[in-house]
Amino acid sequence: MAQIKISINNASSVLTDDQVRAVVPALQTQVRRDFLPPWGVDADLDFVPKGQQPPAGHWWLVVADDSDQAGALGYHDMTPDGLPQGNVFAGTDLQFGTQWTVTASHELLEMLGDPAINLTALTMTPFDVNQPAVGRLYAYEVCDACEADQDGYAIDGVLVSNFVYPPWFESFRQTGSTQFDHQLRLTDPFQLLPGGYISVYDMTSGTGWQQISRPLPQPAALAATQRAPVGSRRERRRTPRNQWVRSAADAGRR
């Protein structure tokens, strides 16, 4: 039994409880079978139907329609207990022909990899005594670099997201020297697959968090070119934590 408990909450009008409930076993398998060995993080998942309240002390993964629902997801930054919360915009996925199950897997694994959305990996240019060192912070997001549906894989018929392994964040690694992602598509640290992106903070430019991406061929490119949805991890990383607000106690409340 894992110490972390996560409730998968259906707050969507485009997916039935049965549709969301059916995906939970595949997500549980991915966490325990695939994510735990390289990352050392486990969780027990359960399902919460529409309008019902998750148990106290659980983290949340809320399956909603889109980030523009009456502004609701703009303040769904953490659970009523102040614990991590992930948001899945199933309506947006259906609109653009992407798989909501991949998004759910993506958000779940990233919540486990960086619960407070505050971890980074630092890379530096070669030291030059005549010039100041130039550093760049990479957001510790474990699925962004390889998030496209085409790089996902199936668990019992449910498509889930590919994800990177810890060496992807280690700049000293040589090309092909180790496994950088679960699907063996990446060969270098900080490499992006088509459709992938990552948030970076250039410590010398003063421009704040920026996104670098490797778009898919048009018109399929979506996530790497869109502005960060309100309520997403990318949007919250840019928002000071003292501006985060707790969700309502009812997981299905808009």
N, C-alpha and C positions, 0 to 999 in steps of 0.2 A: 504494500500500500504506500503510495507516494504522499509526501507532505503537502504538495501543491494540489489543490482541488479547483477545477475549472468547470463552470457551468456554461453550456452552449445554449444561449437564450434565443428563441425564435420571436423576433419582434417585427417580422416581415409580413406584408400583405401579398407578396408574389410567391411565397413558398408556404406550403402546408406544414403542420407539425410533423406529419409522417415523412415528408421529404427531408426535413432537417434531421429528424431523429435517425433516419436510415444512414446518414453520413457519419454519425458519431463513432461507431465501431472502427471505421477505417481511420479516422483521425486518431483514435486511441492507439491503434496498431502502429501508425506512423511515429507517434511520440515515443512509445515504449520500445519498439523493435528497431527503428531507424535513427531517431534523434538522440535518444539516451546514450547509446554507445560512444559517439564522438563528442557529445557536448556535456554528458554527465548530469542532465536535467530530466526529471520524470514528472508526470502529472496524472492524476485520475480525472477523467472527464465524465460529466453527466449531462442529461438533456432537460431543459426547462421549457414546457409548452407556453404558448402565447398567454400573456396575462397573469402567469404565475410567478411567484417570487423565488429566486434562488436561495439556497441555504446561506446563512451568515458565514462570513469568512471565506467564501469562494471567490476566486477570480472570475471575470465574465468574458465570454466571447459572444457579442450581440450580433445576430444576423438581422439586418434591417434592409430597407429598400434602397435608399440613396442618401447622400450627405446633405441634401437640400430639404429634407422633411421638416418643414416648419422650424428650421434651425435647430432641431432637437439634438442632432448628433454633434453639434458644435460645442455642447457642454457635457457630453458623455465622455469625460476624460478619465474617470476612475469610478469604481463601485461606491456604494454608500459607505462602505467600510474603509474607503481610501486605498483599495487594492487595485492591481492592474486590470485594465479592461481593453479588449480589442474590439474593433468594429468591422463588420463585413457588409459591403454594399451590394447585396444580391440583385437589386433592381438595376443598378448600373451595369453589372456583369451581363445580365440578360439583354439589356439594351444594346450592348456592343458585341454580343456573341462570344463572350468569354465565360469560363466555367466558375461559378460561384464557389464550388467545392475547392478549387485551387486557391481562391482568395481566402477562404476559411482556413485552409491548411497553412497558407502564408502567414496570416495574422496570428494564428495560434503559435507557430514555431518562433516567430519574431518576439512575441510576448514572453515566451519562455527564455529566449536568448538574451533579451534586454528588457526586463520587466518595467523599469523606471524610465526607459527611453533616454538614457544619459550616458551610455557607454560609447567609447570611441577607440579607434586604433590610430596611432600617430606614425606618420612617415616623414622622413627628413631628407633633404637634398644632401649630397656629399659635403662634408664640412670643408669650408674654405676660411682660412684665418683672416683673409682680407674682406670677407663678406659675411653678413649675418646668416645664420642657418635659416632655411625656409622650410616650414613645417605645414603639413596638411593633416587634418583630422578626418577620418572616415567613420561614418555612423555604423554602429554595430547592428546592422540589419542582416539577418541570415538568409533571406530569400530574395532580396531586391536584385542582386546581380544575375540571377538565373530564374526569374519569376514567370517567364512566358509559359503559357499552357503547353506549347510544343516541347518544353523541357521537363514537364511534369511526368508522373508515372501513376499507374493504377494500383490500388489496393482493393481487392474484392470488387472490382468494377467501378470504384470511385476514384476520379482523377485528383491527385494531390500535388502540391508544389515540390519542385526540386529545392534544395537548400545547400548552402556552403558549409564546409567543415572549418574548424578553427584555423588551420594553416592559411586559409584565404586571407586572413587579416595579418599575416606574418610576412613582412616585406623581405626578410632574409631568405625565404624559400626560393629555390631554383626551379626553372621550368620543368614540369613533369616529375619533380622529385618526390611528390606525395599525392595523396588524394585531396583535391580541393573542393569537391562537391559530391553529393550523393550519387548523382547520375554519371559521374566521370566525364563531364562535358568541359570543365574548366581545367586549364593547365598551368595557370600562374596566379600569384596573389593579386587581388584587386582587379582581375580581369572581368569584363562584362560580356555576357552572351547577348545575342540579338534580342531586343525587348527588355534587356536589363538596365538597371540604373543604380546609382548610389548617391547619398547625400554627403557632401564634403564641406569642410570649413577650412578655408585658406587662412592661416594664422597671420599672414602679412598683408593681405589685401584690404581687410576691414569691410568686406562685403557680406559677411554673415554666412549662413548656410546656403549652399548652392547645390544644384543637382547636375551630375554628369550622366549621360545615358548613351545607349547604343540602340537606337530605334529599330523596330522591325520595318521591313519594306511597307510603304503605304499601299492600301489604306489600313492595314492591320495594326499599325502602331497605335497604342492607346496609352497604357500606363506611363511609359517613359516620356511622353510629350505633354500629358495633362498637368495642369496645376494641381497641387496636392489637395485632395478632397478635405473639406472641413470634418474634423473628427478622426482623420487618419493619423498614423504614426508620423509621417513626414510633416504634417501640419502641426502636430503637437510638439515635435522636436524644436520647432521655431517659436513656440509659445512658452513664455516663462512659467515655471511650475506653479508660482503663486497665483496664476490666472486660471489654473485648472479648477473645474467644479465637479462635484460628485454627482453621480446619476441619481435619479429617483429610485426608491426602493423597489418599485414594480418594474421588472425587466422589460415588460411590454409597453410601458407608458411612453407616449410621444411628447 
